[in-house]
Amino acid sequence: MHLRLGDTVRRPTHPWTPAVHALLRYLEEVGFPHSPRVLGTDQEGREILTYPDGESGPRSRAKVVEDPGLTAFARLLRDYHDAVAGFRPPQGLRWSGGEAEPRDDEVICHEDFGPWNIVWRGEHPVGILVWDYARPRPRLHDIAYALEYVAPFRDDAECLRWLRYPTPPTGVTAWSFSPRPTA
């Protein structure tokens, strides 16, 4: 469970927290503005991270329905992958999946890059939340995961309820699994 205090969040630490902190510190060093900053730990041993002000969680799903939001979402993932491309974790760190070193074709993927973990101000993404699942993977892994939650691969009812479309998506019948009436 996490506790938000002003512009910080306190979260329990895990065996992979040192790896995530190394990643977040690297992103800060290279000037990537969309990741939280590590501020240390509190008296209860919880990590203290910055927390950007804006909309996130379920409200973020509606931000990626229209083309400008979807484009900004995709660009954010690309910018993250480009920023992290030079990162090689210090020896001895483990990620949540147990991996240590990325292979040559891998970067440290976010592993939970869905709309709910993006913080928005208006129509602009300003932050990425929840880095616990980060680990070495090919970039395509993050891309496919993100697409699963922004492309209307679900039936119309799910697109309306869960993906926050204002009306059933049109023009994507090849992607939708809704039964369509036959003529």
Disulfide bonds with the S-S distance in Angstrom:
none
